Amino acid sequence: MADVLTLSQIQTARQRIAPCIRRTPLTPSATLSERLKTNVYVKLEVFQKTGSFKVRGAFNKALSLRPEERGRGIVAVSGGNHAQAVAYMARALGLKALVLMPESTPRNYVEATRGYGAEVKFAANAHAAFAAVEEYEKEGWAYVHPFDDPLVMAGQGTVGLEIMEDVPQVTDVIVSIGGGGLMSGVATAVKSLKPSVRVWGVETEGADCMSKSIAAGHVVTLDAITSVARTLGAPAPTERTLETAKRLLECVTVVPDSEAVAAMKFILERLKVLTEPAASCTLAAADRLKDRFSSERHVVLVFCGGNISVEDACRLSQSFA
C-alpha cells in the first residue's frame, strides 16, 4: 500500500505555501443552520486564488521540487480547477506550464488557464489526457498530478488545519470527492487533530467513481463523466485515495445533479456566494444526512470552488427548473 499521508506533512505544507495562497474565510450560516436544524459553517474556498482550493496542492508540489526537477516546466491534466491552479502557480514561480485538457472542457476554464499564461493542448477525453502525460514526462516536464500525490494531498489538507483552528468545536465536515485529493488531505488533518470528527464524502451521479470503487472493493474506472459537476470529473480514484476514503470517511453520499444545482441556486440567493455544482453538492448531501445531525453538532460544509461561468450557471438553473 502507498504511504499514508500524515499530519506533519500537512503542517509542513502549510508553512511552505503560506506566502502563496489566501487563508479563506470560514463563517457560520444562520440560514443553513435553520435549514438543517444544527450549527452550520461554510469554508469559502471559492475565495481562494483562482477560485478553488487547488492552488494549495499545486504550490506545495512545485515548491518541493528542486530546480533541476522542474525541467522544461510543469505539465498537468485537468478540465477544471487544477488547470487554473497550475497555470497560476507556474506564472507566480516563473515556470512554463502545459495543461492537457479534455475537448469537452468548458470555455471559461480554457480561457482562464490561458489567461494565467499556460499552454493548453486538447485530448479526446480525460483518459486520453492522462495517457498523454507520460510522453511529456519523458521529455523532461515535471508532472503535477491533480490528486494522487502526497505533496498535492498535503497542500489540500491545509484546508482541514484552517477548519480546526476556526471551528475547534467542529463535529462533522462534509467535503466533495473528485479523485480524492481534497478529501484525503482534509480528512487526515481533521481526524489527526480530533479523531471524533465525522468526515462525510460527497459525489454527484455520473461522477461517482469513489462510491462505485468502495462498493466494488477495488478501483473502478468510469466510462465517461456524465455529471454537470465537471470539476468532480476524475475517471477513477487511485489505490491511495480509495484506501483513505475507506479508512477515514463515514460514507460517500451520491446526489443527483438536480439537487446539486438546486443547492447552488439556494446558496447564491441566500448566502450571496456563487458555487459550482462540485461545491454546492455538499449542501445537497447535508440535506440527505440531516437526520444524523442533532442541534448540538457543528457541521462544516467545504465550498471547494466557484469557477462556473454566469452563462453556465443560468443554463443549469433553467435545465433543472
LINZIMO-V81684 format. One record per helix or strand. SS is the DSSP state (alpha for helix, beta for strand). FROM is the first residue (numbers start at 1). LEN is the number of residues. If there is no record, write none. Layout:
# LINZIMO-V81684
<<SS:FROM:LEN> <SS:FROM:LEN>>
This chain:
# LINZIMO-V81684
<<alpha:7:11> <beta:26:3> <alpha:30:7> <beta:39:6> <alpha:45:3> <alpha:49:3> <beta:52:1> <alpha:54:11> <alpha:67:4> <beta:71:1> <beta:73:5> <alpha:81:13> <beta:97:6> <alpha:107:9> <beta:119:5> <alpha:126:13> <beta:141:3> <alpha:150:17> <beta:172:5> <alpha:181:13> <beta:198:7> <alpha:209:8> <alpha:230:3> <alpha:239:10> <beta:249:7> <alpha:257:15> <alpha:277:16> <beta:298:6> <beta:305:1> <alpha:310:10>>
